[in-house]
Amino acid sequence: MGHMKYASDVGAPVEVAFTYTDNHQFVPDWAFAVAAFEPLGDSDHGAGTVFAATLRVGLWHPTVECEITDYRRNAVIEYTLRRRRTGKSAHAQSAGTSEGGGGVQDTGVCCSPLCVITLRFDPLGYGRAVLTSETEYWTPRGLTGRLLSRMLAAAVQSAVRRTESQLRREIEEFHGTDLVGRIA
């Protein structure tokens, strides 16, 4: 797995930054290459919530499952992205249900994660916060994987930086201030 980590100051209190980031309707506004982000169940926030994220990568528009795997109010939101499985969502499959009377029990094993994105929110004095974006991503194996790993790392680094930068701007616009706390 590859790993990237960035931290930046945000001109808004932790509560405002977390509230904006926690709203799934705003995710396409700040997440790089995300065209749509819709909940797959009744819940739209909190640990265990699963979303269908439609990505836009050139002319290719894959849909992946995005589950919130860690959620601590005003502190952490962690998203795990997985390939979309036909039929049930990964969350429904990991519920461990039994099919029929003597059917096979689902072990809860789903496809491995494509990446895990962790957003941490820490207070930084009056009306400011630190946003730390941490990404762990799958890297291909073998000779081809080694050859492609640097190109993949550069693409992930660019995407994480763009996402973090856009999220910071969107939070400050949502709060109505800039980085130094001036009313915008």
N, C-alpha and C positions, 0 to 999 in steps of 0.2 A: 504494500500500500504506500502511495505517495502521501505527503503531508505538506500543507500550507497554513500559515498563520499570519494574520494582520490585526493590528489594533489602531484605533483612531479615536480622537476626541469628537464628541457630538455636542452641539449647542442646544441641548434639551435635557431635562431631568430623566432619570432612569425610567420612571413610570410612563412618561410620554413616549420615549423610545421603544419600550417594550410593548405598549398598547398599539402603536403603529405597526410594529413588526408582527405582532400576534394576529392582526386582522388579515385573513386569507385573501380578501378582495384586493388588497394593496400589493400582494406578492408579484404579480406581473409588472407592476410599476418599477420595482427595484431589483428583482432577480434577473440576472443576465440570461438571455435566450429563453425565458419563460413566457409563452404566449397566453396560457390559461392555467388556472389553479383552482380546481373545484373539489369540495369535500365529497367523499364516496359514501359516507354514512350520515347519521343524524347530527353528530357533533361536528363543530367547525373550529375547535381549539382544544388544547390539552393533550396530554400524553395518550398515545394510542390512536389518535385521529389520523385517518388516511385520506390523502388527496390524490386526484389524478392531475398530473402536471404535464401539459402539452408544451413541448420544447420546440423552438424554431432554430434549426441548424441548416442554414442555406435553404434548399428546397425540401429538405427532409423535416417532417414534423412528428417525431415519435412521441408517444405518451408513456410516461413512467409513473410508478406509484411512489408517493412521497409520504412517509409516516413520521409523525412526531414521536420520537423515541425518548426524549428527555424534555421535561417541561417544569420549570420552577418559576412561578410568577415573579416578574421584575428581576430575574436573574439569568435564566438560560432557556433557549429554545434549540432543540437538536432535531434536524431533519435527516432521515435516512431515505435515499433514493434507490429504488429497485426497478428492474425490468418489469413491465406490465405483463401479467399472466392473463391468458384468455379465460373467460368464465369468471371465477371469484377473484376478489382482490386478495393481496397477500395477507391483509388483516383478517379477512374472513377465513382464509385457509389456515392461518396460524391459531385460530380459535380452538383447534383440536376437536372438531366435531366428528361424529361417527356417521357413516353413510349406511342407511338401511338397518335391518335387524342384525345381520352378521357381517356387515361390511367392514372394510379396512379402516382402521383409525388413522386420521391424519396426524402426523407427528409434529406438525407445526413448522417443518422445515420449508423455507421458501428460497427463492433464488438469492444468491449472495448480493450484498449491496453494491451499487455502482459507486456511490460516495456517501459520506456522512458529513453534514454541514452543521457546525455548532456555532450559535451566536450567543455571546455572553455580554451581559450588561452590568457595569460596575459604576457606582457613583464617583464623581470627580470634582467634588466641591459644589457650590451653590449653582443649581440649574444646569449642570453639565454632567456628562456621562462618558465612559469609555466603552466603545463597542469593539469587541474582539471577535473576529471571524476566523474560525478554524475549519479546515477541510481535509478530510482523509479520502483518498480516491483509489479505485482499483487500477492497478497497472498490469498490462499484459505480461505473460511469462515467456520464457524461451528466448531464442536468438532474435526473433522479430520483435518481441517485447522490449528487449534491451535497446534495439535500434530505434524503436518508436517512443521509448520512455522520456527522452529529453523533449521531443516535440509535444508529447502529451503534457508534460510538466509545464512547458511554456504556455500551452493553451489553457490549462487549469489556472495557472497563476494569473493570466490576463483576465479570465472570467471572474475569479475571486476578487481581484482588485476592482474591476468594474462594478461588481455587485456591491462590495463594501462601500465604495465611493458613492454610488447611486443611492444606497440605503441611507447613508449619512445625510446626503442632500435632501432626500424625501422626508426624513424625520425632522430635520430643521425647518423645512417648508411647512410641514404639518404643525409644528410647534410655533412657527412664526418668528424664528430667530435665525441668526447665522452662528458660525463657530464661536465667536467671542460673546455671544449672548445679546447682540444688538437686535432690536425689533426690525424685521425685514420689511 
